[in-house]
């Protein structure tokens, strides 16, 4: 794999994104924070953090933002936007628009979504279908041709805390993960080839801090080549019933 130096962090000013920025810098990378408001970003990110201005919902603003980057970590989300369409516009649309801005380039990608993303009857999927749109963003990444890892964290900062990490597949678990542990895990997934082509859930809790994440990544099964969903996912989101926009986006990725 090509060397990774400059990493675009999408959602850098969020509560998880700030941990990703710090973890990337600690590993000797140059985190590049995508932000709509550079002044606000400067107030919440470490001094000296490089910032590029762009809006995930405005594709024309993203071309310059992705110009000189080697990788992308997506930690964005519309959780603070209560409008039903926000999940389509931001959670899904943000990934689609970044991929579009990249053109033919396919840098390494780490995408954070969430547990429960395949459990369509969960209450989180009412109204704006948040879980479905996050799952659709995963499908974009899998079909993009980019080297990728997809991480589905548990409930953020909701449990006992701790740095002992556990990974699973199949989206059947229900537990929490600290944002600190998650931020470091996302950066390690970007740098460790054992994580390539894999989709997994991640949790953390009390116990010895996990030092060797390579073994965690190694134990996860790879997604099938060209598959829409993760290796152990329930097949309950049929492509032929998907919105026209989604079918068109996926068809475009299959042919480019």
Buried (B, 14 or more C-beta within 10 A) or exposed (E): EEEBEBBBBBBBBBBBBBBBBBBBBEBEBBBBBBBBEEEEBBEBBEEEBBBBBBBBBEBEBBEEBBEEBBBBBBBBBBBEBEEEEBBBBBBBBBBBBBBBBBEEEEBBBBBBBBBBBBBBEEEBBEEBBBBBBBBBBBBBBBBBEBBBBBBBBBBBBEBEBBBEBBBBBBBEBEBBBBBBBBBBBBBBBBBBEBBBBBBBBBBBBEEEEBEEBBEBBEEBBEBEEEBBBBBBBEEEBEEEEBBEEBEEBBEBBEEE
